[in-house]
Amino acid sequence: MKIVFQTSDNHVWNWQEVCTNVTQAMIANEDIEMSTNNEGPCIRASGIEQYLLKSCKIHNYNPDRIKIVTINQIEQHDQFKIEIGKFHDSFIDKKLNVLIDKTMMHKHFGIFVMKSNAPRLDMASYLYKNYKHSTTMTYHYDSNSVIHRDAIGIEELIQDHQHKDITTVADFIAQCPIKNTEYNLDENSDLSPQLLAQDHNQFLSNYNNFFVEIACETFYSGRTFLPSEKTWRPVRLLTPFMVHGPKNYLKNLREMGFQTFDRWWNEGYSEDDPVWQLKLIKENCDEIATWSMDKCRQVYEEMQPVLHHNKKHLEQSPWQSLKTQGDIS
């Protein structure tokens, strides 16, 4: 039996359906294929591993008969069979004839969020409070929209990130949705499809205005590695980045042959567990915010070899070869 579980980071949205199908398959003595539906959660952090092992014990079912199909590039298990697919994003394939020119940049930061979660909410609200006029931002959370109501992140900030004061977050949410007035984005779009739809002028007039993009990857809990358009966008568009993601995310990018920015700021945040990463990312932002725009342009010029290496590596390397160029961990 093939069973699909729908996830966002460590949350399984269709638990009832998964549990029903797993129980039926085990009682019927069928082989089980669990699919992450082209997503990359950690099966341990999401609770899938614990549930399956417990069910195997209850139903006297051999866990060797369970196959997990995922695009989490570093998933592994000593009992379940793991089948890792090629992680892929259409953003990579598109031929983008765009001009990146940040010589007239006048903001420090860029952050673009379609669906809210705890790290995105924490980072965006911090930038909005402290560096609103130095940040190009979109944050599409809308309390009146059905697709946004289950994805806010406040509860996780309190329970997992140990936030005792959510005043900044609450004040920020009251301002949402935040949309750049030059965009006309519908509920199902974000800045990558906007760019791919050839709306280059409006997108780039704003993207060229800032120095560094702050990206929050979708899957960050547990042992996972799945870069998405949130990382590839600044790579394709010659923009330095800081990424909130799973532990060792930047190390894994470097194992793939990309270069990062530890020459210019502290990237030790990526060696921490995700719950602690934003503290150091914020400290990096505090430092960068003190730079004049002349210094930002100077540093950006120093970064050119790194930026062009990454863009070329992404666009010219066979995508399959990017999977593992070392022992990704």
HURA-V862645 format. One record per residue. RES is the residue in three letters. PSI is psi in whole degrees, -180 to 180 (NA if undefined). NEAR is the number of other ideal C-beta (glycine too) atoms within 12 Angstrom. Layout:
BEGIN
[[RES	PSI	NEAR] [RES	PSI	NEAR]]
END
This chain:
BEGIN
[[MET	134	23] [LYS	128	20] [ILE	126	34] [VAL	130	25] [PHE	133	38] [GLN	126	24] [THR	160	35] [SER	113	32] [ASP	-113	38] [ASN	14	34] [HIS	127	29] [VAL	120	33] [TRP	-24	20] [ASN	48	22] [TRP	-45	19] [GLN	-45	13] [GLU	-43	16] [VAL	-48	32] [CYS	-42	22] [THR	-47	17] [ASN	-38	27] [VAL	-45	37] [THR	-45	24] [GLN	-43	19] [ALA	-41	27] [MET	-41	29] [ILE	-38	17] [ALA	0	15] [ASN	41	14] [GLU	151	20] [ASP	149	20] [ILE	131	36] [GLU	115	24] [MET	123	40] [SER	137	28] [THR	7	39] [ASN	48	23] [ASN	35	25] [GLU	175	35] [GLY	49	42] [PRO	159	40] [CYS	124	37] [ILE	-25	42] [ARG	-50	25] [ALA	-31	30] [SER	-9	37] [GLY	-4	25] [ILE	-45	41] [GLU	-51	32] [GLN	-43	20] [TYR	-45	28] [LEU	-43	38] [LEU	-40	24] [LYS	-42	18] [SER	-38	31] [CYS	-41	24] [LYS	-43	15] [ILE	-42	15] [HIS	10	23] [ASN	49	12] [TYR	136	27] [ASN	116	20] [PRO	-18	30] [ASP	-17	17] [ARG	2	26] [ILE	128	35] [LYS	133	27] [ILE	120	38] [VAL	118	28] [THR	164	40] [ILE	15	31] [ASN	111	42] [GLN	-11	36] [ILE	18	36] [GLU	142	37] [GLN	158	25] [HIS	145	27] [ASP	-2	11] [GLN	-51	20] [PHE	150	30] [LYS	132	22] [ILE	124	29] [GLU	113	20] [ILE	120	27] [GLY	170	22] [LYS	124	21] [PHE	138	35] [HIS	148	21] [ASP	136	28] [SER	-21	17] [PHE	-29	29] [ILE	-36	29] [ASP	-23	15] [LYS	137	22] [LYS	108	12] [LEU	113	29] [ASN	81	11] [VAL	155	24] [LEU	117	16] [ILE	117	31] [ASP	100	17] [LYS	19	36] [THR	-23	17] [MET	20	18] [MET	144	34] [HIS	14	22] [LYS	157	30] [HIS	-39	39] [PHE	153	41] [GLY	138	40] [ILE	132	48] [PHE	118	43] [VAL	127	44] [MET	-62	38] [LYS	134	33] [SER	151	39] [ASN	-178	36] [ALA	-53	38] [PRO	-40	45] [ARG	-42	47] [LEU	-43	39] [ASP	-49	42] [MET	-44	47] [ALA	-41	47] [SER	-34	41] [TYR	-47	34] [LEU	-39	43] [TYR	-42	34] [LYS	-44	23] [ASN	-29	23] [TYR	40	31] [LYS	-44	24] [HIS	-2	17] [SER	12	31] [THR	131	37] [THR	119	39] [MET	141	39] [THR	141	36] [TYR	106	42] [HIS	5	32] [TYR	130	35] [ASP	116	27] [SER	-18	20] [ASN	-3	12] [SER	131	20] [VAL	-39	10] [ILE	-12	21] [HIS	-15	25] [ARG	-33	13] [ASP	-1	18] [ALA	86	29] [ILE	-64	31] [GLY	-3	37] [ILE	-45	27] [GLU	-42	19] [GLU	-37	29] [LEU	-39	32] [ILE	-46	19] [GLN	-45	14] [ASP	-33	25] [HIS	2	29] [GLN	37	16] [HIS	122	26] [LYS	-21	11] [ASP	115	13] [ILE	23	25] [THR	-46	15] [THR	-42	26] [VAL	-44	35] [ALA	-41	21] [ASP	-38	18] [PHE	-47	35] [ILE	-35	28] [ALA	-22	18] [GLN	-10	21] [CYS	153	31] [PRO	143	28] [ILE	115	29] [LYS	135	27] [ASN	129	28] [THR	-15	11] [GLU	-7	19] [TYR	149	29] [ASN	79	14] [LEU	137	29] [ASP	-177	16] [GLU	-27	18] [ASN	18	13] [SER	160	23] [ASP	-171	28] [LEU	-21	40] [SER	-51	31] [PRO	-34	23] [GLN	-42	31] [LEU	-44	33] [LEU	-23	25] [ALA	10	20] [GLN	22	16] [ASP	58	24] [HIS	-44	22] [ASN	-48	17] [GLN	-42	21] [PHE	-52	35] [LEU	-27	32] [SER	-28	23] [ASN	-39	33] [TYR	-34	40] [ASN	-12	29] [ASN	-13	32] [PHE	165	41] [PHE	-53	46] [VAL	137	43] [GLU	135	46] [ILE	114	47] [ALA	141	41] [CYS	109	39] [GLU	159	41] [THR	-45	42] [PHE	119	44] [TYR	-11	46] [SER	135	36] [GLY	-154	32] [ARG	95	33] [THR	155	41] [PHE	110	41] [LEU	86	43] [PRO	144	43] [SER	-170	33] [GLU	-18	33] [LYS	-31	37] [THR	-42	40] [TRP	-27	40] [ARG	-56	41] [PRO	-31	43] [VAL	-49	41] [ARG	-31	36] [LEU	26	39] [LEU	50	34] [THR	129	41] [PRO	157	40] [PHE	154	45] [MET	138	45] [VAL	124	47] [HIS	122	47] [GLY	-165	43] [PRO	162	42] [LYS	135	31] [ASN	22	31] [TYR	-47	45] [LEU	-35	36] [LYS	-43	27] [ASN	-36	36] [LEU	-42	38] [ARG	-35	25] [GLU	-28	24] [MET	-9	33] [GLY	1	24] [PHE	162	31] [GLN	150	28] [THR	-160	36] [PHE	33	34] [ASP	-12	21] [ARG	-25	14] [TRP	-22	27] [TRP	170	30] [ASN	114	25] [GLU	15	29] [GLY	-18	21] [TYR	-33	35] [SER	-12	36] [GLU	-8	21] [ASP	163	24] [ASP	150	25] [PRO	-34	41] [VAL	-23	27] [TRP	-9	23] [GLN	-38	38] [LEU	-27	38] [LYS	-47	25] [LEU	-35	25] [ILE	-41	41] [LYS	-40	31] [GLU	-39	22] [ASN	-43	36] [CYS	-40	37] [ASP	-41	21] [GLU	-48	21] [ILE	-34	35] [ALA	-21	28] [THR	-13	16] [TRP	140	26] [SER	162	16] [MET	-29	23] [ASP	-41	15] [LYS	-40	19] [CYS	-44	32] [ARG	-37	23] [GLN	-46	18] [VAL	-41	27] [TYR	-38	32] [GLU	-39	21] [GLU	-30	16] [MET	-7	30] [GLN	-45	20] [PRO	-39	16] [VAL	-46	29] [LEU	-44	33] [HIS	-34	21] [HIS	-47	21] [ASN	-44	35] [LYS	-46	28] [LYS	-42	18] [HIS	-40	26] [LEU	-43	35] [GLU	-29	23] [GLN	-21	15] [SER	139	20] [PRO	130	14] [TRP	-37	21] [GLN	-33	14] [SER	-13	15] [LEU	-9	32] [LYS	-54	26] [THR	114	19] [GLN	28	19] [GLY	-171	18] [ASP	82	14] [ILE	135	30] [SER	NA	19]]
END
